[in-house]
Amino acid sequence: MTPLQQTNLYSYKDQFNFLINLHKIKKLPNKILLSGKKGIGKSVFALHLVNFIFSENEQHAYSLNENKIDDNNKSYKLINSNSHPNFFLINVKETKKDIDVTQIRKMIDYANKSSFNDMKRFVIIDNVENLNNHAANSLLKILEEPTTNLNFILILDSQKRILKTISSRCVKFDFSLNKQERVKLISLITEDNFYEKLSTDFKNIYLSPKFYFDLHNFFIQNNFDKYNLDIEDFLFFVFENKLFKKNTFLIDHINHLVELYFYKMIIKKIKIEKNFNLFNNLLIDLDNTLKYNLDFEPFFLKFMKIISYER
């Protein structure tokens, strides 16, 4: 399920109400930066905020009591079909590694047009940390002098950086989840006490709810119900069934799986220095694999060779 499809907002209700109140008194900043770890619900939050504003005078308006989008709402349907006249979404394209200047130029062309019905227009830039230099500089120009009724919501992975000249022009809101909030959210977006059934190898406070949501879907898609496997057995299951050749979950979250495995080795004080060096080297290899769009299979096989040797 993508952020666009998530009609329930399970967290950040205080922050949501704060921004809604600013909107109601016409004090909502027109350049907002939502900052926090990747996968904790910032994009969902932004889309709910936009839907609340768009649907105020529409049928099937946003439910503030339930923090829920009505999927019969006109604006919700238009945004999901990428046809809302007052909404523009920018993200990294599937075949790309960054947001390029062409995407920003298209947004600027959109921004220079009149808004429909003189309503607020919203530009959401997700994963704004992935702007390349040309795109970042092009964005900076329009942030300095946005057109009438144009509002920006930039969504940043707080572990990454963006130009200070961009962040300084935005009102920043920091997002985080404590352990209790995180576990509650995971339970709400998965099912059958999924998190509780997992082995302790997978219960790491630094992993986002999105990781567990995707892991849950991975188990379902592969008809796999042995939730309590340790990290090594899970990876061998992936390897033996050759799932690494075709599964997007592994590609999207391989860095987390590497971290889980080596975290376990280091916590158990098994060859700490050696495992720490292997971990750093693997991360460098993974970074190069992703950066240069190399074949994923050799990296995964190297990782599995290390695990096999240690066993």
C-alpha positions in Angstrom: 0.0 0.0 0.0 1.4 3.4 -1.0 1.1 6.6 1.0 -1.6 7.7 -1.5 -3.8 4.7 -0.6 -3.5 5.0 3.2 -6.8 6.5 4.2 -6.1 6.2 8.0 -3.7 8.5 9.9 -2.7 6.5 13.0 -0.1 8.8 14.4 0.9 12.4 14.8 -2.6 13.6 15.7 -1.3 16.5 17.8 0.8 17.8 14.9 -2.0 17.3 12.5 -4.5 19.3 14.7 -1.9 22.0 15.1 -1.5 22.5 11.3 -5.2 22.3 10.8 -5.7 25.1 13.3 -3.1 27.2 11.5 -5.0 26.6 8.3 -8.3 27.6 9.8 -6.9 31.0 11.0 -5.1 31.4 7.7 -1.6 31.1 9.2 -0.5 27.8 7.6 3.1 28.3 6.3 3.3 28.0 2.5 6.7 26.2 2.7 6.7 23.3 5.1 9.5 20.8 5.7 8.5 17.5 7.4 11.7 15.8 8.7 12.1 12.4 10.3 13.4 8.9 9.7 12.3 7.3 6.4 9.2 5.2 6.6 7.5 6.6 9.8 4.5 8.1 8.0 5.5 11.6 7.0 4.1 11.2 3.4 0.8 9.9 4.7 0.6 12.8 7.1 1.2 15.3 4.2 -1.5 13.7 2.0 -4.0 13.7 4.9 -3.3 17.4 5.5 -3.9 18.2 1.8 -7.1 16.1 1.7 -8.5 17.9 4.7 -8.0 21.3 3.0 -9.2 20.2 -0.4 -12.3 18.3 0.9 -13.6 21.0 3.3 -16.3 22.1 0.9 -16.8 18.8 -0.9 -18.9 15.7 -0.3 -17.4 13.0 1.8 -15.1 15.4 3.5 -12.2 14.4 5.7 -13.2 13.0 9.1 -11.2 14.9 11.7 -12.6 12.8 14.6 -11.3 9.6 13.0 -8.4 11.1 11.2 -9.6 9.4 8.1 -9.9 10.1 4.4 -13.2 9.1 2.8 -12.3 7.1 -0.3 -15.4 8.4 -2.0 -14.1 11.9 -1.8 -13.6 13.6 -5.2 -10.2 15.1 -4.4 -8.9 11.8 -3.0 -9.9 10.1 -6.3 -8.4 12.8 -8.4 -5.1 12.8 -6.5 -4.9 9.0 -6.8 -5.4 9.2 -10.5 -2.8 12.0 -10.8 -5.4 14.4 -12.2 -6.1 16.9 -9.5 -5.7 20.4 -11.0 -4.4 21.9 -7.7 -2.0 19.1 -6.7 1.5 18.2 -7.9 3.6 15.3 -6.6 7.3 14.9 -7.2 9.2 11.8 -6.2 12.1 9.7 -7.4 11.0 7.8 -10.5 11.3 4.0 -10.4 14.0 3.9 -13.0 16.0 6.8 -11.5 18.2 7.3 -8.4 17.5 11.0 -8.0 15.0 13.8 -8.7 16.2 15.6 -11.8 15.8 19.1 -13.0 13.2 18.1 -15.6 10.8 17.2 -12.9 11.3 20.5 -11.2 10.8 22.4 -14.4 7.5 20.7 -15.0 6.4 21.7 -11.6 7.4 25.3 -12.2 5.4 25.3 -15.4 2.5 24.0 -13.4 3.1 26.7 -10.7 3.0 29.5 -13.3 -0.6 28.6 -14.2 -3.7 29.9 -12.4 -5.1 27.7 -9.7 -8.5 26.0 -10.2 -11.3 27.9 -8.5 -8.7 30.2 -6.8 -8.1 27.4 -4.3 -4.8 26.6 -2.6 -2.4 24.5 -4.7 0.0 22.0 -3.1 3.3 20.7 -4.3 4.6 17.7 -2.4 8.2 16.8 -2.9 8.8 13.4 -1.3 12.3 12.2 -0.6 13.5 15.7 -1.2 17.0 14.6 -0.1 17.3 13.0 -3.5 17.2 16.2 -5.5 20.3 16.4 -7.7 22.3 19.7 -7.7 20.5 21.2 -10.8 17.1 20.2 -9.4 17.9 21.7 -6.0 19.0 25.0 -7.4 16.0 25.2 -9.7 13.7 24.5 -6.7 15.4 27.2 -4.6 14.4 29.9 -7.1 10.7 29.2 -6.9 10.8 28.7 -3.1 12.2 32.2 -2.8 9.2 33.7 -4.6 6.3 31.3 -4.8 3.2 32.3 -6.8 -0.2 33.1 -5.3 -1.9 30.2 -3.4 1.1 27.9 -4.0 2.1 25.8 -1.0 5.1 23.5 -0.7 5.4 20.4 1.5 8.9 18.9 1.4 9.4 15.5 3.0 13.0 14.8 4.2 14.7 11.7 5.5 16.4 13.3 8.6 19.4 11.0 8.2 20.2 12.7 4.9 20.9 16.3 4.0 19.5 19.0 1.7 20.8 22.4 0.8 20.7 24.8 3.9 19.3 27.4 1.5 16.3 25.2 0.9 15.6 24.2 4.5 16.1 27.7 5.8 13.2 28.9 3.6 10.8 26.4 5.1 9.1 26.0 8.5 10.4 22.7 9.8 8.4 20.1 11.7 10.3 17.1 13.2 8.6 13.7 13.3 9.5 10.8 15.4 8.0 7.7 17.1 8.9 6.4 20.5 9.0 2.6 21.0 5.4 2.3 22.3 4.0 4.5 19.4 6.1 2.5 16.9 4.9 -0.9 18.1 1.3 0.3 18.2 1.5 1.7 14.6 3.0 -1.6 13.4 0.2 -3.5 15.0 -2.4 -1.3 13.3 -1.0 -1.5 9.8 -0.3 -5.2 9.9 -2.5 -8.0 11.3 -2.6 -11.2 13.4 -0.2 -9.9 16.0 2.5 -10.0 13.3 5.1 -8.0 15.3 4.6 -10.1 18.4 5.2 -13.3 16.4 8.5 -12.2 15.0 11.7 -13.4 16.5 13.8 -11.0 18.6 16.2 -10.8 15.7 13.8 -8.6 13.8 12.7 -6.4 16.7 15.0 -3.4 16.3 13.9 0.0 17.6 15.6 1.8 14.7 13.5 0.2 12.0 10.6 2.0 10.6 6.9 0.8 10.6 7.2 0.7 6.8 9.9 -2.0 7.0 7.5 -4.2 9.1 4.6 -3.4 6.8 6.6 -4.5 3.8 8.0 -7.6 5.6 4.4 -8.6 6.5 3.4 -8.3 2.9 6.5 -10.3 1.8 5.4 -13.2 4.1 1.8 -13.1 2.7 2.9 -12.9 -0.9 5.2 -15.9 -0.5 2.7 -17.9 1.6 5.1 -18.0 4.4 3.9 -18.2 8.0 7.0 -19.0 10.0 7.3 -15.6 11.5 9.6 -16.6 14.4 12.6 -17.5 12.2 15.9 -16.0 13.2 17.5 -13.7 10.7 19.9 -16.3 9.3 17.1 -18.8 8.6 15.0 -16.1 7.0 17.8 -15.1 4.6 18.4 -18.8 3.7 14.7 -19.1 2.9 15.1 -16.2 0.6 18.3 -17.6 -0.9 17.0 -21.2 -1.4 13.8 -20.0 -3.1 15.8 -17.5 -5.2 13.5 -14.7 -4.1 16.4 -12.2 -4.3 16.1 -12.3 -8.1 12.7 -10.8 -8.3 11.5 -9.4 -5.0 11.4 -5.7 -4.5 11.2 -6.1 -0.7 14.8 -7.5 -0.7 16.1 -4.7 -2.9 14.3 -2.0 -0.9 15.3 -3.3 2.5 18.5 -5.2 2.0 20.4 -2.6 4.0 18.1 -3.2 7.0 18.6 -7.0 6.7 22.3 -6.5 6.7 22.1 -4.3 9.7 19.9 -6.8 11.6 22.3 -9.7 10.9 25.5 -7.8 12.0 23.7 -6.2 14.9 23.0 -9.7 16.2 26.6 -10.8 15.7 28.0 -7.8 17.5 25.5 -8.0 20.4 26.5 -11.6 20.8 30.1 -10.5 20.8 31.0 -12.9 18.0 34.2 -11.8 16.3 33.3 -8.2 16.9 36.1 -6.5 15.1 35.9 -8.8 12.1 32.1 -8.5 11.8 32.3 -4.8 12.2 34.7 -4.6 9.2 32.6 -7.0 7.2 29.6 -4.8 7.9 31.3 -1.6 6.8 32.6 -3.2 3.6 29.2 -4.7 2.7 27.6 -1.3 3.1 30.2 0.2 0.7 29.4 -2.5 -1.8 25.7 -2.0 -1.4 26.0 1.8 -1.8 28.0 1.2 -5.1 25.4 -1.4 -6.3 22.6 1.1 -5.8 24.5 4.2 -6.9 25.6 2.6 -10.2 22.5 0.5 -10.8 24.5 -2.7 -10.8 23.0 -6.2 -10.7 21.7 -6.9 -7.2 22.4 -10.7 -7.3 26.3 -10.6 -6.8 25.9 -8.4 -3.7 23.3 -10.7 -2.1 25.4 -13.8 -2.9 28.4 -12.2 -1.2 26.2 -11.5 1.8 25.0 -15.1 2.0 28.5 -16.4 1.6 29.5 -14.5 4.8 26.5 -15.9 6.7 27.2 -19.4 5.5 30.9 -19.2 6.6 29.9 -17.9 10.0 27.5 -20.7 10.6 
